[in-house]
Amino acid sequence: MIIWYDAVTSKEPLLFNAIAKELEAAGHEAIFTCRNYDYVASLFFLLDLDVEIFGKHGGGSLFGKLMAGNERITHLANYINGLDKKPDYHISFASPESTRVAFGLGIPSITINDSPHAKAVGKLTIHISKYLVYSSCIPDDKWFSLGATRDQLEPYEGIDEVAWLQDFEPQKEVLNILGLHIDDSFIVGRPEESSAAYMLDRNMAGHTHLDQILEKIFETYDGRAVIFPRYESQEKVLKKKFKNRIIVPPRAVDTLSLYYYSELCITGGATMAREAAALGTPSISYYPKPLDVLEYISDIGIPLHNEYTIESAIQKSLELIDEVEQKHAMRDKTKQILSELESPTTKISTLI
């Protein structure tokens, strides 16, 4: 069978690569598409995967998102319809455009989703998908409120990151690429998703609170910060304020190894904090309200700290940097916890 994967955010190339490897071992072919956004395309290149790039992010307005989505649907539809053989399955992480194209062309969709708080994409994708794959820590009622039916639900006992982290081995080359040395002190940071539909009511488009956090950290911390901005406006603000105290990679790098060698990861979102914490690196998410998967990861002993205010994120950052010597003991504990969790690849393999 031919499996079509469509990626719209930067965690998905790693996830889809892990799924594709397992399915290709069973004889299934992979086709990858993505949008021109953040580090998505360059991550596919880093993984040495062929990918077709269609469309872009719609920015911080609902009208912009609508028009960019419509344009991307057209490009994807033309591409998939023009293939010599139609894909047998479509897999995405709640991509509204590719899910709509798959539905329109009669291709069954497997939607992976861990973000019921992103109600817009949930309502646009779940009801036209064949299956919804999600961590069992998310209550079913949240999916029902977004249009899911009981026969669509396919929970698994774990987190997405298990798919690409269980066999991970760090590589020091990423430090050389960024001008760092193995003995250097540094942290990793990522601003909040300020232009996502679920953040627009906070008037955050293009902005970030990460500068306030870094400002306090740098008052006592001698190291540097490797920052992964989501938008050009965020990059400009942070570079202007912190100059050579921060490093902004121009393209995708081996972030997993970067987390491994860092002293702390802090993000206004979820993915980087989850990945870094799952590798045993102390991590903070300052997303402003509880998220099921983040709470679950923290509760089972993985070193992820959920801080809902900027003030508490600053305080926790300073505490964790002071406790950096405890990281090695935490790493062994975290590796054991991760080995006991289920990977979404296992669930998807049973559905194909």
N, C-alpha and C positions, 0 to 999 in steps of 0.2 A: 504493500500500500504506500501511497504518497501522503506524507503528513506536512501540512503547511503551518508554519509558526510565524506569528506576527508580533514584534516587540515594539513597545512604545515608551518604556522607561528603562533605566540603565541596569536594573537587576535582572531583566529578562533574558539577555543574551547568555548569562551564566546558567540560569535555570533551564532554558530551552536547549542549550548545548548538552546539559546533563541528561535531559529527557531523550533528546535525539540520539545520543550515544547508546542508550539502553534499547531504544526502539530499532535503531539501525542494526544492532546485534541480532535482532529478531527478523531482520530482512526488510525493514521499512525505510523508504527513502525520505529525505528531509528537504524542504524548501523554506528559506528564511526571507522575511520581509521586515522592514522597520521604518520608522519615521526619522527625519532629520531633527533630532532633539537631544540636547545634553550630550552625554558620552555614549549614546546607544550604538550608533554606527561604528565608532572607533573600537568599541568593545568586541563587536563581531570581527573586525579586522585583527584585533589582538589575539582572538581565539582562532584565527586563520579559517574563518567560515565565510563562504560566499553569501552575500546578502543583497537584496534589491531594496533601494531606498525610495520611499514614496511619501510625500507630504511633510508637514512640519507642525509644530505646536501652535495652537491658536492664540497664545498670549493671554493677557489678563482680563479680557472682556468676553462676555457670553456670545456676542455677535461674532467676534474673532474666532472663537472656538467652533461655532456653528459653520462658518464659511470654510475654515481650514478642514474641518471634518468632512464636509460635503466634497471638497476638492480631492481629499485623500480617498474617499470612497470611489470616486470616478477612476482615479489612477489604479487603485487596487483591483477594481472590477475588470478593467481592460486587461491588466496583466494576467490575472487568474483565468479569465475567459479565453485568453490567447494562448494558454499553455497547450502543449500537444495532448496532455492527459490531465483531466481535472483531479485535484487532490481528493483523497478519500476522507480525510479529517482535517479540521482546522483547530489549532490550539493557540490560545492567547491568554494574557493576564488581563482579562476584561478590556480588550480593545474594541471600542464602539464601532470603528470603521470596518475593520476586517471581519468582525462578527456579523455585521449587517451584510457585507459582501458574501460571506459564506452562506448565510441564510438565504439570500436572494438567488444564489447559484446552486442551492440544494446540497451544500456541503455541511455535514453535521459538525457542530462545534463543541469542544471541551473548553470551558472557561475556568481558569484558575483565579481565585480571588481570596485575598485575606483582608480586604478593606471595605467592610459594609458601611463605614462612615462616608465613603465616596459614593453617595447615593445616585448621582447622575449617571455615572458609568455603569453602576449596578443595574439600574432600571433600563438602560439601553442595551444591555448584553444578556442578562440572566434569562429573561423570559423567552429568548430565541436560541438558547443554547440547549444542547442535548444533555450535557452533564455539567454540574458545578462542583469543582474539586476545591476543598478548603480544609484548613486545620480544624480539628474537632473541638478546639478550645473556643470557637466562635459559636454562639447559640443559634440554633436553626431558625428561631423566630426572626432574627435579623435578616436572614435571606428571604423568608416568606414576605416580609414587609417590602422587599424589593422586587417581588414578582415570582420568586422561585416556587416550584411545586415539589412535593415530597419525593417523587420518582427521579428528580434531577439531582438530588443531593448525594454527594460522594465524599464524605469526610475521611480524613486520615489522621493517625495519631502522631503528629509531629509538626514540624515547621518547614517552610520551603527551603531554607538554607541547608538542610540536611542533604539535599540533592547534590550540592557542589562542594560541601565542606568535609564530608566524612573522610575522604582520602587526600585531603589537602597537605601539601608540603611547601613551606615558605621558600622563596627564592630571593637572594640578596640583590639581584640585578636591579630591582626596582629602585633601590637606594641610590645606585650609581646614576640611573637615569635622571633622578631628581636632585642630584648634587649633594646627597646625604651620605653619611658614613655609619657603619654599624654601631659606633659608640655615640652617635649624636642623639640628643634628646629632642623628641618631636611628638606632636599630637596630630590627629586627623580631624578635620571639621567639614561639615556640610550645612549650608543654610536650609531653612524651611522651604517647602514647596509653596511659595507665596503667590503663584498665579494659578494654582489648581482651583477647579470649580468650587470645591468645598471650603476654600479659604477666601473667596472673593468678598464675602460679607464682613471680613475683618479689615478690608481696605489695605491689604498687604502687597498688592501686585508689584512685583519687581523689587521689593525691599527685604530686609533681613534684620533679625535681632542678634545674629551671631556676632556682630561687631561689639555689642555691649559685653558679651560674655568673654570674647578674646581680650578686650581691653583690660578687664579685671584679672584675667589669667596672666597676661604679660607683665602685670605690675610686680609679680614675684617669681614668674617662671622664666628661666633663661633660654629655654629651647625655642623651636620654631613650630609653625603649624602648616600642614599641607591641607589646602582648602579646595573643595570641589564645588564651585558655585553652580547653581542651576540656570541662572540667567546672567546676561552680560551686565545688567544694571547692578546685580549683587557683586559681581567681580570688580567693577569699577569702584564701588564704595569701599570694599575691603582692601583693594590694592592701594587706594589713595590714603587710607587711614593707617595701614600697617606696613606698607612698603616691603622691605626685604625680610621682615619677620615672618612673612607667609610665602608659601610656594603654591602656585596655581598650575597644575599640569595642563599643558595645551591640548592633550589628547588622553585617551584612556590608558591607564597603566594597571599593573598587577596590584589592585587595591587590597586583595586578600593578604598578600605578603606585607604590604604597607601597614595594615592593621596589626599584623603579628609583631612587627618591630616597633610599633608606636607605644606610647605610654598611656594614651587615652583617645577615645573616639567620642565626638560630640556632634549631634545633628538635630535639626529641627524636624526631621522626618523620622523614618523608621528603618529603612533597609540597611544603611551603613551601620547603625547602632546594633542591629540584629546580627549582621555578619561578623562585626568585630567582637561582639560579646560572645558569639558562638565559637570564636577562636580563643576565648579566654582573656581578651583585652577589655579592661573596664570601659564601659560605654554609657553614654547619657543620651536620651531622647528628651528634647524639651517641647515636643508636640503638646499643645495646650490642654488636652483632655485624654482620659484613659482610652487605650486601644486594646482589644482583646488579646491579640497575639503578643504585644509588648508586655502586657501584664502576665501572661502565661509564661513567657520566657524568664521573666524576673522571678516568678513564683517557684519555678523548678530549680533555681539555683544558678542559672547562667548570669554572669555579671553585667546585667543591663539595668540601669537606673532610670526610672520614669520621673521626670521633674516637670511639673506643669506650669511653673512660672520662671521667668528669667532669673529672678533673685535666687531661687532654690537651685537652678542649674549652675549658677556661678558658684554657690557654696559647695555643691557636690563636686564640681570640677576641681576645686582647690583641695578638697579632702582626698579625692582619688589620686591626684598627682603626687600628694605627699605619701600615699600608700603604695607607690609603684613597685616596691620590693616584693609585695605579696602576689604579683601577677603570675609568677611561675607556678606557684601552688594552685592558683585558681585555674590555670591552663589545663593541668592534668584532670582536675575535677570536671571541668567543662567538657573535655574530650570524652569522658566516660558518660556524661549525661547525653551528649549528642549521639553516641553510639546506640543508645537505647530508644531513640526516636525514629519514627517512620518517615521515609522520604516520599514526596508526592510522585516521584517517578514510578514507584511500586504501584500506587493506585492507578495511575494513567495507563500503565502497561496492561492492567487487567481490563481496561475499558476499550482498548483498541482492538 
